[in-house]
Amino acid sequence: MEEVHDWMTKRGLPSKLRMQIRKHYQEEWIADTEASEEVHVMEEMPDALRREVSYTVNRKIFETLGFVHDFPLSEQMSIAAVMTPQQLPAGADMCKAGDVADCLWVLHRGSVAKRGTAGHKPQVISAPALLGETALLQELDGQHQYRSCELW
């Protein structure tokens, strides 16, 4: 944080803008710390235990969303086992128009706002939700902005 403070001082930024920058970095660092702790704990587990823990964490949301309800339990557990937790601070960008849509997100907590083209209101999606190419990029040209949330 000292490096950011020095940079803001050097640039002569007004105090209101400095406060916004500090808040952004504090939220971002907290989210990064929480997510990396969870990832570290999960990576330390043997594969079989990781599958079971991941499935337990995601089971209720799988049932609510119903997107894997026809899959055998072993496949649901395999899907859960490869999911990676992420914590995002308010205002973080997960993707932008033109990004390769190579994954899906399961929104556990919080809400996500997707920004459309000029003149269109942002659409807010709240947890639980399945997010991906069709949910995020369909008919949108602009950058997508998200609110504070927990994803797997």
MORAMO-V768087 format. One record per pair of residues at least 12 apart in sequence whose C-alpha atoms are under 10 Angstrom apart, sorted by sequence separation. I is the first residue (numbers start at 1). GAP is how many residues later the second one is. D is the distance in Angstrom with one decimal. If there is no record, write none. Layout:
BEGIN
i:gap:d
I:GAP:D
I:GAP:D
END
This chain:
BEGIN
i:gap:d
42:12:8.4
112:12:5.6
113:12:6.3
5:13:8.2
8:13:8.7
111:13:6.6
112:13:5.2
113:13:8.7
123:13:9.9
4:14:9.4
8:14:9.6
62:14:8.5
111:14:5.5
112:14:6.3
110:15:8.8
111:15:4.2
112:15:8.4
5:16:9.3
110:16:6.1
111:16:6.0
4:17:8.5
5:17:8.1
59:17:8.5
109:17:7.6
110:17:5.8
111:17:8.8
112:17:9.5
4:18:7.9
55:18:9.3
58:18:9.4
59:18:8.8
62:18:9.3
94:18:9.8
96:18:9.9
107:18:9.1
108:18:8.9
109:18:5.2
110:18:8.4
111:18:9.1
55:19:9.7
58:19:9.1
86:19:9.6
95:19:10.0
96:19:9.8
107:19:7.7
108:19:5.5
109:19:6.8
110:19:10.0
112:19:9.3
85:20:9.7
90:20:9.7
92:20:9.8
107:20:5.3
108:20:5.4
109:20:9.1
116:20:9.7
120:20:9.6
131:20:9.8
1:21:7.9
4:21:8.6
55:21:7.2
56:21:8.7
58:21:9.8
59:21:8.5
83:21:9.5
84:21:9.5
85:21:9.6
86:21:9.9
90:21:9.5
91:21:9.3
93:21:9.8
106:21:8.4
107:21:5.4
108:21:7.3
114:21:9.1
115:21:9.1
116:21:9.0
125:21:9.5
126:21:9.8
130:21:9.8
52:22:10.0
54:22:9.9
55:22:5.2
58:22:6.7
83:22:8.9
87:22:9.8
88:22:9.8
90:22:9.2
91:22:9.1
106:22:7.3
107:22:5.1
108:22:9.1
114:22:6.7
115:22:9.6
116:22:9.5
117:22:8.8
118:22:9.9
122:22:9.2
124:22:8.9
125:22:9.8
127:22:8.5
129:22:9.8
51:23:9.3
54:23:7.3
55:23:8.1
57:23:8.5
58:23:9.7
83:23:9.1
85:23:9.9
106:23:5.9
107:23:6.2
113:23:9.3
114:23:8.6
116:23:8.0
117:23:6.1
118:23:9.2
122:23:9.2
124:23:9.1
126:23:9.2
127:23:9.0
128:23:9.8
1:24:7.8
53:24:9.1
54:24:9.0
55:24:8.2
56:24:8.7
105:24:8.2
106:24:4.7
107:24:7.1
112:24:9.7
116:24:5.1
117:24:5.7
118:24:8.4
127:24:9.5
1:25:8.3
51:25:9.3
52:25:6.7
54:25:8.9
55:25:5.1
58:25:9.3
105:25:5.9
106:25:6.2
115:25:7.6
116:25:6.4
117:25:5.7
51:26:5.6
52:26:9.1
54:26:5.2
55:26:6.8
104:26:7.1
105:26:4.9
106:26:8.7
114:26:8.7
115:26:8.6
116:26:5.7
117:26:8.8
50:27:9.4
51:27:6.4
53:27:8.7
54:27:5.4
104:27:5.7
105:27:6.1
115:27:6.4
116:27:7.7
1:28:9.6
50:28:9.7
51:28:8.5
52:28:8.5
53:28:8.1
54:28:8.4
55:28:9.5
103:28:9.0
104:28:4.5
105:28:9.7
114:28:8.9
115:28:6.4
116:28:7.7
48:29:9.6
51:29:6.6
52:29:7.7
54:29:7.6
103:29:6.6
104:29:7.4
114:29:8.0
115:29:5.1
116:29:9.9
48:30:9.7
50:30:8.9
51:30:4.5
54:30:9.2
102:30:8.5
103:30:8.0
104:30:9.8
105:30:10.0
114:30:4.9
115:30:6.3
47:31:10.0
50:31:6.2
51:31:8.2
54:31:9.7
101:31:7.2
102:31:8.2
104:31:9.5
113:31:7.3
114:31:5.7
115:31:8.9
49:32:9.3
50:32:9.1
51:32:9.8
101:32:5.6
104:32:9.8
112:32:9.1
113:32:5.8
114:32:6.8
48:33:8.9
100:33:8.9
101:33:9.2
112:33:7.4
113:33:5.0
114:33:9.5
47:34:8.0
99:34:9.7
112:34:4.5
113:34:6.4
101:35:9.4
111:35:7.3
112:35:5.0
113:35:9.9
101:36:8.7
110:36:9.5
111:36:5.7
112:36:7.6
110:37:7.1
111:37:6.7
112:37:7.4
95:38:10.0
99:38:9.4
110:38:6.0
111:38:6.0
42:39:9.4
97:39:9.0
98:39:8.8
109:39:8.5
110:39:4.2
111:39:8.9
96:40:9.2
97:40:6.6
109:40:5.2
110:40:6.6
43:41:9.9
65:41:9.2
95:41:8.6
96:41:8.3
97:41:9.6
108:41:7.4
109:41:5.1
110:41:9.1
42:42:9.0
94:42:9.9
95:42:9.0
97:42:9.9
107:42:7.2
108:42:5.5
109:42:7.3
42:43:9.4
97:43:7.3
98:43:8.5
107:43:6.2
108:43:5.6
62:44:8.9
96:44:9.7
97:44:5.8
98:44:9.3
106:44:8.6
107:44:4.8
108:44:7.3
39:45:7.0
61:45:8.1
96:45:8.6
97:45:5.9
98:45:9.2
105:45:9.8
106:45:5.6
107:45:7.0
38:46:9.1
39:46:6.6
61:46:8.8
96:46:7.0
97:46:5.8
105:46:6.3
106:46:5.6
38:47:7.1
39:47:8.5
61:47:7.3
96:47:4.6
97:47:7.5
104:47:9.9
105:47:6.3
37:48:9.9
38:48:8.7
58:48:8.9
60:48:10.0
95:48:7.2
96:48:5.5
104:48:9.1
35:49:9.0
36:49:8.5
38:49:9.8
94:49:9.3
95:49:6.1
96:49:8.4
35:50:6.2
36:50:8.1
58:50:8.5
93:50:7.8
94:50:7.1
95:50:8.0
34:51:9.5
35:51:5.2
36:51:8.9
57:51:9.8
93:51:6.1
94:51:7.1
95:51:9.3
34:52:8.4
35:52:5.4
92:52:9.0
93:52:4.9
94:52:7.0
34:53:6.9
35:53:8.7
91:53:9.5
92:53:6.2
93:53:5.9
32:54:7.9
33:54:8.7
34:54:9.8
91:54:5.9
92:54:5.6
93:54:8.8
31:55:7.9
32:55:6.6
90:55:8.7
91:55:5.4
92:55:6.8
31:56:4.9
32:56:7.7
90:56:6.5
91:56:5.3
92:56:7.7
30:57:8.6
31:57:5.7
32:57:8.8
89:57:8.3
90:57:4.2
91:57:7.0
92:57:9.7
29:58:10.0
30:58:9.2
31:58:6.1
88:58:8.1
89:58:6.7
90:58:4.0
28:59:8.7
29:59:9.7
30:59:8.2
31:59:9.8
88:59:7.6
89:59:4.6
90:59:7.6
27:60:9.9
28:60:7.1
29:60:8.7
88:60:5.5
89:60:7.0
27:61:8.4
28:61:5.4
87:61:7.8
88:61:5.7
89:61:9.1
27:62:5.4
28:62:8.4
87:62:6.3
88:62:6.6
26:63:9.1
27:63:7.6
28:63:9.6
65:63:7.2
67:63:8.3
86:63:8.6
87:63:4.9
88:63:8.0
25:64:9.1
27:64:9.8
28:64:8.3
64:64:7.6
65:64:6.8
66:64:9.8
86:64:6.1
87:64:6.4
24:65:7.8
27:65:9.8
64:65:8.9
65:65:7.2
85:65:7.4
86:65:5.2
87:65:8.8
24:66:8.1
61:66:9.2
62:66:9.3
85:66:5.6
86:66:6.1
24:67:8.4
61:67:6.6
62:67:9.7
84:67:8.0
85:67:4.1
24:68:9.2
60:68:9.8
61:68:8.3
62:68:9.5
83:68:9.2
84:68:5.2
61:69:9.4
83:69:5.5
82:70:9.3
80:72:8.5
58:94:8.2
57:95:9.4
54:98:9.3
35:115:9.0
35:116:9.6
31:117:9.1
31:118:9.5
31:119:9.2
28:120:9.9
27:121:9.1
END
